[in-house]
Amino acid sequence: MSQDENVVGEICGCDNFYAAKILEDTKNAFRTEAPFYLAALGEAKYDPKVSSDSNYYDNKKMFTYYSGAPEVTLTVSGVAERKKAELSGQPFDPTTGRAYDTGEYDQTPYYAVGFRVSLGNGDYLYRWFYKGTFSLGPVDAKSKTDKVSANGYELSFSPLVTVHQWNVPNPQDASKTMLKSLSGTSADTTEAAFTGAADWFNQVQTPKASAIEALTVAAVPADNATGVAADIKPVLTFNNAIADYSGVMLLGNSGIAAATVTADASGKVLTVTPAAALTAGATYSIVLSGATDIYGQKLANQTVTFTVAAA
Protein backbone atom coordinates (compact mmCIF):
# COMPACT_ATOMS: atom_id res chain seq x y z
CA MET A 1 0.00 0.00 0.00
CA SER A 2 1.42 3.37 -1.00
CA GLN A 3 1.66 6.32 1.35
CA ASP A 4 -1.05 8.16 -0.60
CA GLU A 5 -3.54 5.33 -0.01
CA ASN A 6 -3.41 6.01 3.73
CA VAL A 7 -4.19 9.73 3.35
CA VAL A 8 -7.68 11.21 3.30
CA GLY A 9 -8.87 14.82 3.34
CA GLU A 10 -9.52 16.91 6.41
CA ILE A 11 -12.82 16.68 8.25
CA CYS A 12 -14.87 19.62 7.05
CA GLY A 13 -18.57 18.88 7.53
CA CYS A 14 -21.27 16.44 8.61
CA ASP A 15 -24.81 15.58 7.55
CA ASN A 16 -27.32 12.76 7.01
CA PHE A 17 -28.16 12.05 10.66
CA TYR A 18 -30.31 8.90 10.74
CA ALA A 19 -31.57 6.62 13.49
CA ALA A 20 -33.33 3.25 13.56
CA LYS A 21 -35.14 1.74 16.52
CA ILE A 22 -33.90 -1.73 17.45
CA LEU A 23 -36.57 -4.42 17.34
CA GLU A 24 -34.44 -7.39 18.35
CA ASP A 25 -30.88 -7.99 19.52
CA THR A 26 -30.48 -11.62 20.52
CA LYS A 27 -28.18 -14.52 19.86
CA ASN A 28 -30.39 -15.52 16.94
CA ALA A 29 -31.11 -12.20 15.25
CA PHE A 30 -30.50 -8.46 15.02
CA ARG A 31 -33.38 -6.43 13.57
CA THR A 32 -34.22 -2.74 13.38
CA GLU A 33 -36.99 -0.61 11.99
CA ALA A 34 -36.35 1.31 8.78
CA PRO A 35 -33.90 4.20 9.41
CA PHE A 36 -35.48 7.67 9.62
CA TYR A 37 -33.94 11.11 9.16
CA LEU A 38 -33.68 12.54 12.67
CA ALA A 39 -32.51 16.15 12.37
CA ALA A 40 -30.20 18.57 10.58
CA LEU A 41 -26.71 17.88 11.91
CA GLY A 42 -24.49 20.76 12.99
CA GLU A 43 -21.69 18.87 14.73
CA ALA A 44 -20.80 15.22 15.29
CA LYS A 45 -18.15 14.19 17.80
CA TYR A 46 -17.09 10.60 18.42
CA ASP A 47 -14.75 9.97 21.34
CA PRO A 48 -13.62 6.31 21.69
CA LYS A 49 -12.36 6.99 25.24
CA VAL A 50 -10.03 4.03 25.25
CA SER A 51 -8.10 3.60 28.48
CA SER A 52 -5.35 1.17 29.41
CA ASP A 53 -4.05 -0.46 32.57
CA SER A 54 -0.73 -2.24 32.85
CA ASN A 55 0.55 -4.84 35.27
CA TYR A 56 4.23 -5.10 36.24
CA TYR A 57 6.16 -8.23 37.13
CA ASP A 58 9.87 -8.57 37.81
CA ASN A 59 10.02 -4.77 37.64
CA LYS A 60 8.84 -4.83 34.04
CA LYS A 61 5.62 -3.89 32.29
CA MET A 62 4.40 -7.28 31.10
CA PHE A 63 0.67 -7.00 30.45
CA THR A 64 -1.53 -4.16 29.23
CA TYR A 65 -5.31 -4.28 29.20
CA TYR A 66 -7.59 -1.95 27.28
CA SER A 67 -11.18 -0.87 27.83
CA GLY A 68 -13.43 1.70 26.22
CA ALA A 69 -16.44 3.81 27.13
CA PRO A 70 -17.18 5.59 23.84
CA GLU A 71 -19.38 8.67 23.59
CA VAL A 72 -21.04 10.33 20.61
CA THR A 73 -22.20 13.93 20.85
CA LEU A 74 -24.48 15.23 18.12
CA THR A 75 -25.51 18.87 17.86
CA VAL A 76 -28.64 19.35 15.78
CA SER A 77 -30.89 22.21 14.74
CA GLY A 78 -33.68 21.00 16.99
CA VAL A 79 -35.85 17.98 17.82
CA ALA A 80 -39.65 17.94 18.20
CA GLU A 81 -40.99 17.11 21.66
CA ARG A 82 -42.74 14.03 20.26
CA LYS A 83 -39.45 12.70 18.96
CA LYS A 84 -37.61 13.52 22.18
CA ALA A 85 -40.18 11.44 24.06
CA GLU A 86 -39.67 8.52 21.66
CA LEU A 87 -35.87 8.67 21.95
CA SER A 88 -35.91 8.79 25.74
CA GLY A 89 -38.78 6.36 26.37
CA GLN A 90 -41.09 8.99 27.87
CA PRO A 91 -44.89 9.18 27.44
CA PHE A 92 -46.41 11.26 24.65
CA ASP A 93 -50.13 11.95 24.26
CA PRO A 94 -50.95 12.43 20.55
CA THR A 95 -54.44 13.71 21.39
CA THR A 96 -53.05 16.75 23.22
CA GLY A 97 -49.58 16.99 21.67
CA ARG A 98 -47.96 16.84 25.09
CA ALA A 99 -44.84 14.97 26.16
CA TYR A 100 -44.55 13.95 29.82
CA ASP A 101 -41.40 13.51 31.88
CA THR A 102 -41.65 10.66 34.38
CA GLY A 103 -38.16 11.25 35.73
CA GLU A 104 -37.46 7.58 35.09
CA TYR A 105 -35.20 6.39 32.30
CA ASP A 106 -35.09 2.64 32.80
CA GLN A 107 -37.30 2.17 29.71
CA THR A 108 -35.07 4.12 27.33
CA PRO A 109 -35.21 2.28 23.99
CA TYR A 110 -32.19 1.17 22.00
CA TYR A 111 -31.42 2.80 18.67
CA ALA A 112 -28.86 2.47 15.90
CA VAL A 113 -27.37 5.77 14.70
CA GLY A 114 -25.75 6.69 11.39
CA PHE A 115 -24.31 9.84 9.85
CA ARG A 116 -21.87 11.08 7.21
CA VAL A 117 -18.71 13.17 7.60
CA SER A 118 -17.25 15.18 4.76
CA LEU A 119 -13.54 14.63 4.06
CA GLY A 120 -13.23 17.28 1.35
CA ASN A 121 -12.65 16.79 -2.38
CA GLY A 122 -15.96 14.95 -2.68
CA ASP A 123 -15.02 12.11 -0.31
CA TYR A 124 -17.01 11.08 2.75
CA LEU A 125 -16.75 8.92 5.86
CA TYR A 126 -19.90 6.89 6.55
CA ARG A 127 -20.67 5.47 9.97
CA TRP A 128 -23.29 3.36 11.77
CA PHE A 129 -23.36 2.65 15.49
CA TYR A 130 -25.39 -0.53 15.87
CA LYS A 131 -26.80 -0.07 19.36
CA GLY A 132 -27.01 2.55 22.06
CA THR A 133 -29.21 4.95 23.98
CA PHE A 134 -29.88 8.68 23.70
CA SER A 135 -29.55 11.22 26.49
CA LEU A 136 -31.28 14.55 25.97
CA GLY A 137 -29.17 17.66 26.39
CA PRO A 138 -29.98 20.98 28.08
CA VAL A 139 -32.19 23.63 26.52
CA ASP A 140 -30.16 26.86 26.49
CA ALA A 141 -32.42 29.81 25.74
CA LYS A 142 -31.61 33.48 26.30
CA SER A 143 -33.59 36.67 26.04
CA LYS A 144 -33.49 38.45 22.70
CA THR A 145 -31.07 41.36 22.38
CA ASP A 146 -29.91 43.54 19.50
CA LYS A 147 -27.87 40.55 18.35
CA VAL A 148 -29.43 37.25 17.35
CA SER A 149 -28.42 34.38 19.63
CA ALA A 150 -29.46 30.97 18.31
CA ASN A 151 -28.38 27.66 19.81
CA GLY A 152 -28.55 24.13 18.52
CA TYR A 153 -29.68 21.17 20.57
CA GLU A 154 -27.27 18.54 21.87
CA LEU A 155 -27.98 14.83 21.88
CA SER A 156 -25.63 12.39 23.59
CA PHE A 157 -25.52 8.82 22.29
CA SER A 158 -23.87 6.05 24.29
CA PRO A 159 -22.78 3.22 21.98
CA LEU A 160 -23.06 -0.35 23.21
CA VAL A 161 -21.92 -3.71 21.89
CA THR A 162 -24.61 -5.96 20.43
CA VAL A 163 -25.70 -9.25 21.92
CA HIS A 164 -25.86 -10.68 18.40
CA GLN A 165 -22.61 -11.86 16.82
CA TRP A 166 -21.43 -11.83 13.21
CA ASN A 167 -18.57 -13.45 11.35
CA VAL A 168 -15.96 -10.76 10.61
CA PRO A 169 -12.36 -10.90 9.33
CA ASN A 170 -9.76 -11.86 11.91
CA PRO A 171 -7.31 -8.92 12.19
CA GLN A 172 -4.52 -11.38 13.10
CA ASP A 173 -5.12 -13.62 10.09
CA ALA A 174 -7.02 -12.24 7.09
CA SER A 175 -7.67 -15.75 5.77
CA LYS A 176 -9.85 -16.51 8.79
CA THR A 177 -12.99 -15.11 10.37
CA MET A 178 -14.12 -14.80 13.96
CA LEU A 179 -17.52 -14.56 15.60
CA LYS A 180 -17.89 -11.23 17.37
CA SER A 181 -20.41 -8.86 18.89
CA LEU A 182 -20.01 -5.41 17.34
CA SER A 183 -20.62 -1.77 18.20
CA GLY A 184 -20.69 -0.41 14.65
CA THR A 185 -19.11 0.00 11.24
CA SER A 186 -17.53 2.73 9.15
CA ALA A 187 -16.21 3.18 5.62
CA ASP A 188 -14.89 6.02 3.52
CA THR A 189 -15.14 6.65 -0.21
CA THR A 190 -11.37 6.77 -0.71
CA GLU A 191 -11.46 2.97 -0.39
CA ALA A 192 -11.98 1.49 -3.86
CA ALA A 193 -13.75 -1.58 -2.48
CA PHE A 194 -16.41 0.52 -0.77
CA THR A 195 -19.40 0.76 -3.11
CA GLY A 196 -22.27 1.03 -0.63
CA ALA A 197 -22.51 4.81 -0.16
CA ALA A 198 -25.73 5.21 -2.17
CA ASP A 199 -27.62 2.73 0.02
CA TRP A 200 -25.90 3.45 3.34
CA PHE A 201 -28.93 4.95 5.07
CA ASN A 202 -31.56 2.65 3.56
CA GLN A 203 -30.89 0.14 6.32
CA VAL A 204 -28.48 -0.34 9.21
CA GLN A 205 -25.29 -1.64 7.60
CA THR A 206 -24.50 -4.82 9.50
CA PRO A 207 -22.12 -7.44 8.05
CA LYS A 208 -25.15 -9.29 6.66
CA ALA A 209 -26.92 -6.21 5.30
CA SER A 210 -28.02 -6.75 1.72
CA ALA A 211 -30.47 -5.35 -0.79
CA ILE A 212 -33.95 -5.00 0.68
CA GLU A 213 -36.35 -7.48 -0.87
CA ALA A 214 -39.64 -6.20 -2.24
CA LEU A 215 -42.44 -7.04 0.18
CA THR A 216 -44.36 -10.24 -0.66
CA VAL A 217 -46.88 -12.45 1.14
CA ALA A 218 -48.08 -16.04 0.99
CA ALA A 219 -51.45 -17.05 2.45
CA VAL A 220 -52.82 -20.25 3.96
CA PRO A 221 -55.45 -21.04 2.85
CA ALA A 222 -54.50 -19.94 -0.66
CA ASP A 223 -56.63 -17.62 -2.75
CA ASN A 224 -59.78 -19.35 -4.11
CA ALA A 225 -59.28 -22.39 -1.84
CA THR A 226 -62.35 -24.53 -1.18
CA GLY A 227 -63.27 -27.11 1.44
CA VAL A 228 -61.55 -25.09 4.17
CA ALA A 229 -62.12 -26.24 7.75
CA ALA A 230 -64.56 -24.14 9.78
CA ASP A 231 -62.03 -23.74 12.61
CA ILE A 232 -59.29 -22.42 10.30
CA LYS A 233 -56.94 -19.71 11.55
CA PRO A 234 -55.61 -18.17 8.31
CA VAL A 235 -51.89 -17.46 8.25
CA LEU A 236 -50.12 -14.74 6.26
CA THR A 237 -46.35 -15.17 5.87
CA PHE A 238 -44.30 -12.18 4.69
CA ASN A 239 -40.68 -12.15 3.54
CA ASN A 240 -39.93 -9.01 5.60
CA ALA A 241 -40.96 -8.14 9.15
CA ILE A 242 -44.20 -6.14 9.22
CA ALA A 243 -44.45 -2.83 11.07
CA ASP A 244 -48.11 -2.01 10.33
CA TYR A 245 -50.82 -4.56 9.73
CA SER A 246 -53.77 -2.58 11.09
CA GLY A 247 -55.54 -2.83 7.72
CA VAL A 248 -55.69 -6.64 7.74
CA MET A 249 -59.24 -7.88 8.31
CA LEU A 250 -61.57 -10.80 7.72
CA LEU A 251 -64.74 -10.27 5.68
CA GLY A 252 -67.76 -12.57 5.53
CA ASN A 253 -70.99 -12.47 3.53
CA SER A 254 -72.42 -9.88 5.91
CA GLY A 255 -69.38 -7.62 6.18
CA ILE A 256 -66.49 -7.58 8.65
CA ALA A 257 -66.19 -10.83 10.62
CA ALA A 258 -64.91 -10.51 14.18
CA ALA A 259 -61.30 -11.69 14.35
CA THR A 260 -57.97 -10.83 15.95
CA VAL A 261 -54.74 -10.47 14.01
CA THR A 262 -51.47 -11.25 15.81
CA ALA A 263 -47.84 -11.31 14.75
CA ASP A 264 -45.20 -13.83 15.80
CA ALA A 265 -41.86 -12.85 17.35
CA SER A 266 -40.19 -12.41 13.95
CA GLY A 267 -42.87 -9.99 12.77
CA LYS A 268 -43.14 -11.94 9.53
CA VAL A 269 -46.07 -14.25 10.29
CA LEU A 270 -49.60 -12.97 10.96
CA THR A 271 -52.33 -15.23 12.27
CA VAL A 272 -55.98 -14.30 11.79
CA THR A 273 -58.08 -15.88 14.55
CA PRO A 274 -61.86 -15.68 14.01
CA ALA A 275 -63.94 -15.01 17.13
CA ALA A 276 -66.14 -18.01 16.31
CA ALA A 277 -66.16 -20.97 13.96
CA LEU A 278 -66.78 -19.96 10.37
CA THR A 279 -70.10 -20.78 8.71
CA ALA A 280 -70.16 -23.99 6.69
CA GLY A 281 -70.33 -23.39 2.95
CA ALA A 282 -69.78 -19.63 3.32
CA THR A 283 -67.17 -17.59 1.46
CA TYR A 284 -64.74 -15.39 3.35
CA SER A 285 -62.02 -12.93 2.33
CA ILE A 286 -58.87 -11.77 4.07
CA VAL A 287 -58.27 -8.16 3.07
CA LEU A 288 -54.70 -6.85 3.18
CA SER A 289 -54.80 -3.06 3.06
CA GLY A 290 -51.78 -0.88 3.74
CA ALA A 291 -49.57 -3.65 5.14
CA THR A 292 -46.15 -2.01 5.62
CA ASP A 293 -42.81 -3.62 6.44
CA ILE A 294 -40.08 -2.27 8.72
CA TYR A 295 -38.37 -0.72 5.68
CA GLY A 296 -41.41 1.40 4.87
CA GLN A 297 -42.50 -0.68 1.88
CA LYS A 298 -46.25 -1.03 1.40
CA LEU A 299 -47.79 -4.16 -0.03
CA ALA A 300 -50.24 -3.57 -2.86
CA ASN A 301 -53.77 -3.99 -1.53
CA GLN A 302 -55.02 -7.50 -2.14
CA THR A 303 -57.67 -10.00 -1.12
CA VAL A 304 -57.43 -13.72 -0.37
CA THR A 305 -60.79 -15.45 -0.79
CA PHE A 306 -61.68 -18.97 0.38
CA THR A 307 -64.78 -21.11 0.90
CA VAL A 308 -65.53 -23.13 4.02
CA ALA A 309 -66.41 -26.77 3.58
CA ALA A 310 -70.11 -27.64 3.50
CA ALA A 311 -71.61 -29.20 6.60
C-alpha positions as CSV (number, residue, x, y, z in Angstrom):
1,M,0.0,0.0,0.0
2,S,1.4,3.4,-1.0
3,Q,1.7,6.3,1.4
4,D,-1.0,8.2,-0.6
5,E,-3.5,5.3,0.0
6,N,-3.4,6.0,3.7
7,V,-4.2,9.7,3.4
8,V,-7.7,11.2,3.3
9,G,-8.9,14.8,3.3
10,E,-9.5,16.9,6.4
11,I,-12.8,16.7,8.3
12,C,-14.9,19.6,7.0
13,G,-18.6,18.9,7.5
14,C,-21.3,16.4,8.6
15,D,-24.8,15.6,7.5
16,N,-27.3,12.8,7.0
17,F,-28.2,12.0,10.7
18,Y,-30.3,8.9,10.7
19,A,-31.6,6.6,13.5
20,A,-33.3,3.3,13.6
21,K,-35.1,1.7,16.5
22,I,-33.9,-1.7,17.4
23,L,-36.6,-4.4,17.3
24,E,-34.4,-7.4,18.4
25,D,-30.9,-8.0,19.5
26,T,-30.5,-11.6,20.5
27,K,-28.2,-14.5,19.9
28,N,-30.4,-15.5,16.9
29,A,-31.1,-12.2,15.2
30,F,-30.5,-8.5,15.0
31,R,-33.4,-6.4,13.6
32,T,-34.2,-2.7,13.4
33,E,-37.0,-0.6,12.0
34,A,-36.3,1.3,8.8
35,P,-33.9,4.2,9.4
36,F,-35.5,7.7,9.6
37,Y,-33.9,11.1,9.2
38,L,-33.7,12.5,12.7
39,A,-32.5,16.2,12.4
40,A,-30.2,18.6,10.6
41,L,-26.7,17.9,11.9
42,G,-24.5,20.8,13.0
43,E,-21.7,18.9,14.7
44,A,-20.8,15.2,15.3
45,K,-18.1,14.2,17.8
46,Y,-17.1,10.6,18.4
47,D,-14.7,10.0,21.3
48,P,-13.6,6.3,21.7
49,K,-12.4,7.0,25.2
50,V,-10.0,4.0,25.2
51,S,-8.1,3.6,28.5
52,S,-5.3,1.2,29.4
53,D,-4.1,-0.5,32.6
54,S,-0.7,-2.2,32.8
55,N,0.6,-4.8,35.3
56,Y,4.2,-5.1,36.2
57,Y,6.2,-8.2,37.1
58,D,9.9,-8.6,37.8
59,N,10.0,-4.8,37.6
60,K,8.8,-4.8,34.0
61,K,5.6,-3.9,32.3
62,M,4.4,-7.3,31.1
63,F,0.7,-7.0,30.5
64,T,-1.5,-4.2,29.2
65,Y,-5.3,-4.3,29.2
66,Y,-7.6,-2.0,27.3
67,S,-11.2,-0.9,27.8
68,G,-13.4,1.7,26.2
69,A,-16.4,3.8,27.1
70,P,-17.2,5.6,23.8
71,E,-19.4,8.7,23.6
72,V,-21.0,10.3,20.6
73,T,-22.2,13.9,20.9
74,L,-24.5,15.2,18.1
75,T,-25.5,18.9,17.9
76,V,-28.6,19.4,15.8
77,S,-30.9,22.2,14.7
78,G,-33.7,21.0,17.0
79,V,-35.8,18.0,17.8
80,A,-39.6,17.9,18.2
81,E,-41.0,17.1,21.7
82,R,-42.7,14.0,20.3
83,K,-39.4,12.7,19.0
84,K,-37.6,13.5,22.2
85,A,-40.2,11.4,24.1
86,E,-39.7,8.5,21.7
87,L,-35.9,8.7,21.9
88,S,-35.9,8.8,25.7
89,G,-38.8,6.4,26.4
90,Q,-41.1,9.0,27.9
91,P,-44.9,9.2,27.4
92,F,-46.4,11.3,24.6
93,D,-50.1,12.0,24.3
94,P,-51.0,12.4,20.5
95,T,-54.4,13.7,21.4
96,T,-53.0,16.8,23.2
97,G,-49.6,17.0,21.7
98,R,-48.0,16.8,25.1
99,A,-44.8,15.0,26.2
100,Y,-44.5,14.0,29.8
101,D,-41.4,13.5,31.9
102,T,-41.7,10.7,34.4
103,G,-38.2,11.3,35.7
104,E,-37.5,7.6,35.1
105,Y,-35.2,6.4,32.3
106,D,-35.1,2.6,32.8
107,Q,-37.3,2.2,29.7
108,T,-35.1,4.1,27.3
109,P,-35.2,2.3,24.0
110,Y,-32.2,1.2,22.0
111,Y,-31.4,2.8,18.7
112,A,-28.9,2.5,15.9
113,V,-27.4,5.8,14.7
114,G,-25.8,6.7,11.4
115,F,-24.3,9.8,9.9
116,R,-21.9,11.1,7.2
117,V,-18.7,13.2,7.6
118,S,-17.2,15.2,4.8
119,L,-13.5,14.6,4.1
120,G,-13.2,17.3,1.3
121,N,-12.6,16.8,-2.4
122,G,-16.0,14.9,-2.7
123,D,-15.0,12.1,-0.3
124,Y,-17.0,11.1,2.8
125,L,-16.7,8.9,5.9
126,Y,-19.9,6.9,6.5
127,R,-20.7,5.5,10.0
128,W,-23.3,3.4,11.8
129,F,-23.4,2.6,15.5
130,Y,-25.4,-0.5,15.9
131,K,-26.8,-0.1,19.4
132,G,-27.0,2.6,22.1
133,T,-29.2,5.0,24.0
134,F,-29.9,8.7,23.7
135,S,-29.5,11.2,26.5
136,L,-31.3,14.5,26.0
137,G,-29.2,17.7,26.4
138,P,-30.0,21.0,28.1
139,V,-32.2,23.6,26.5
140,D,-30.2,26.9,26.5
141,A,-32.4,29.8,25.7
142,K,-31.6,33.5,26.3
143,S,-33.6,36.7,26.0
144,K,-33.5,38.4,22.7
145,T,-31.1,41.4,22.4
146,D,-29.9,43.5,19.5
147,K,-27.9,40.5,18.3
148,V,-29.4,37.3,17.4
149,S,-28.4,34.4,19.6
150,A,-29.5,31.0,18.3
151,N,-28.4,27.7,19.8
152,G,-28.5,24.1,18.5
153,Y,-29.7,21.2,20.6
154,E,-27.3,18.5,21.9
155,L,-28.0,14.8,21.9
156,S,-25.6,12.4,23.6
157,F,-25.5,8.8,22.3
158,S,-23.9,6.0,24.3
159,P,-22.8,3.2,22.0
160,L,-23.1,-0.4,23.2
161,V,-21.9,-3.7,21.9
162,T,-24.6,-6.0,20.4
163,V,-25.7,-9.3,21.9
164,H,-25.9,-10.7,18.4
165,Q,-22.6,-11.9,16.8
166,W,-21.4,-11.8,13.2
167,N,-18.6,-13.5,11.3
168,V,-16.0,-10.8,10.6
169,P,-12.4,-10.9,9.3
170,N,-9.8,-11.9,11.9
171,P,-7.3,-8.9,12.2
172,Q,-4.5,-11.4,13.1
173,D,-5.1,-13.6,10.1
174,A,-7.0,-12.2,7.1
175,S,-7.7,-15.7,5.8
176,K,-9.9,-16.5,8.8
177,T,-13.0,-15.1,10.4
178,M,-14.1,-14.8,14.0
179,L,-17.5,-14.6,15.6
180,K,-17.9,-11.2,17.4
181,S,-20.4,-8.9,18.9
182,L,-20.0,-5.4,17.3
183,S,-20.6,-1.8,18.2
184,G,-20.7,-0.4,14.7
185,T,-19.1,0.0,11.2
186,S,-17.5,2.7,9.1
187,A,-16.2,3.2,5.6
188,D,-14.9,6.0,3.5
189,T,-15.1,6.7,-0.2
190,T,-11.4,6.8,-0.7
191,E,-11.5,3.0,-0.4
192,A,-12.0,1.5,-3.9
193,A,-13.7,-1.6,-2.5
194,F,-16.4,0.5,-0.8
195,T,-19.4,0.8,-3.1
196,G,-22.3,1.0,-0.6
197,A,-22.5,4.8,-0.2
198,A,-25.7,5.2,-2.2
199,D,-27.6,2.7,0.0
200,W,-25.9,3.5,3.3
201,F,-28.9,4.9,5.1
202,N,-31.6,2.6,3.6
203,Q,-30.9,0.1,6.3
204,V,-28.5,-0.3,9.2
205,Q,-25.3,-1.6,7.6
206,T,-24.5,-4.8,9.5
207,P,-22.1,-7.4,8.1
208,K,-25.1,-9.3,6.7
209,A,-26.9,-6.2,5.3
210,S,-28.0,-6.7,1.7
211,A,-30.5,-5.4,-0.8
212,I,-33.9,-5.0,0.7
213,E,-36.3,-7.5,-0.9
214,A,-39.6,-6.2,-2.2
215,L,-42.4,-7.0,0.2
216,T,-44.4,-10.2,-0.7
217,V,-46.9,-12.4,1.1
218,A,-48.1,-16.0,1.0
219,A,-51.4,-17.0,2.4
220,V,-52.8,-20.3,4.0
221,P,-55.4,-21.0,2.8
222,A,-54.5,-19.9,-0.7
223,D,-56.6,-17.6,-2.7
224,N,-59.8,-19.4,-4.1
225,A,-59.3,-22.4,-1.8
226,T,-62.3,-24.5,-1.2
227,G,-63.3,-27.1,1.4
228,V,-61.5,-25.1,4.2
229,A,-62.1,-26.2,7.8
230,A,-64.6,-24.1,9.8
231,D,-62.0,-23.7,12.6
232,I,-59.3,-22.4,10.3
233,K,-56.9,-19.7,11.6
234,P,-55.6,-18.2,8.3
235,V,-51.9,-17.5,8.3
236,L,-50.1,-14.7,6.3
237,T,-46.3,-15.2,5.9
238,F,-44.3,-12.2,4.7
239,N,-40.7,-12.2,3.5
240,N,-39.9,-9.0,5.6
241,A,-41.0,-8.1,9.2
242,I,-44.2,-6.1,9.2
243,A,-44.5,-2.8,11.1
244,D,-48.1,-2.0,10.3
245,Y,-50.8,-4.6,9.7
246,S,-53.8,-2.6,11.1
247,G,-55.5,-2.8,7.7
248,V,-55.7,-6.6,7.7
249,M,-59.2,-7.9,8.3
250,L,-61.6,-10.8,7.7
251,L,-64.7,-10.3,5.7
252,G,-67.8,-12.6,5.5
253,N,-71.0,-12.5,3.5
254,S,-72.4,-9.9,5.9
255,G,-69.4,-7.6,6.2
256,I,-66.5,-7.6,8.7
257,A,-66.2,-10.8,10.6
258,A,-64.9,-10.5,14.2
259,A,-61.3,-11.7,14.4
260,T,-58.0,-10.8,16.0
261,V,-54.7,-10.5,14.0
262,T,-51.5,-11.3,15.8
263,A,-47.8,-11.3,14.8
264,D,-45.2,-13.8,15.8
265,A,-41.9,-12.9,17.4
266,S,-40.2,-12.4,14.0
267,G,-42.9,-10.0,12.8
268,K,-43.1,-11.9,9.5
269,V,-46.1,-14.2,10.3
270,L,-49.6,-13.0,11.0
271,T,-52.3,-15.2,12.3
272,V,-56.0,-14.3,11.8
273,T,-58.1,-15.9,14.6
274,P,-61.9,-15.7,14.0
275,A,-63.9,-15.0,17.1
276,A,-66.1,-18.0,16.3
277,A,-66.2,-21.0,14.0
278,L,-66.8,-20.0,10.4
279,T,-70.1,-20.8,8.7
280,A,-70.2,-24.0,6.7
281,G,-70.3,-23.4,2.9
282,A,-69.8,-19.6,3.3
283,T,-67.2,-17.6,1.5
284,Y,-64.7,-15.4,3.3
285,S,-62.0,-12.9,2.3
286,I,-58.9,-11.8,4.1
287,V,-58.3,-8.2,3.1
288,L,-54.7,-6.8,3.2
289,S,-54.8,-3.1,3.1
290,G,-51.8,-0.9,3.7
291,A,-49.6,-3.7,5.1
292,T,-46.2,-2.0,5.6
293,D,-42.8,-3.6,6.4
294,I,-40.1,-2.3,8.7
295,Y,-38.4,-0.7,5.7
296,G,-41.4,1.4,4.9
297,Q,-42.5,-0.7,1.9
298,K,-46.3,-1.0,1.4
299,L,-47.8,-4.2,0.0
300,A,-50.2,-3.6,-2.9
301,N,-53.8,-4.0,-1.5
302,Q,-55.0,-7.5,-2.1
303,T,-57.7,-10.0,-1.1
304,V,-57.4,-13.7,-0.4
305,T,-60.8,-15.5,-0.8
306,F,-61.7,-19.0,0.4
307,T,-64.8,-21.1,0.9
308,V,-65.5,-23.1,4.0
309,A,-66.4,-26.8,3.6
310,A,-70.1,-27.6,3.5
311,A,-71.6,-29.2,6.6
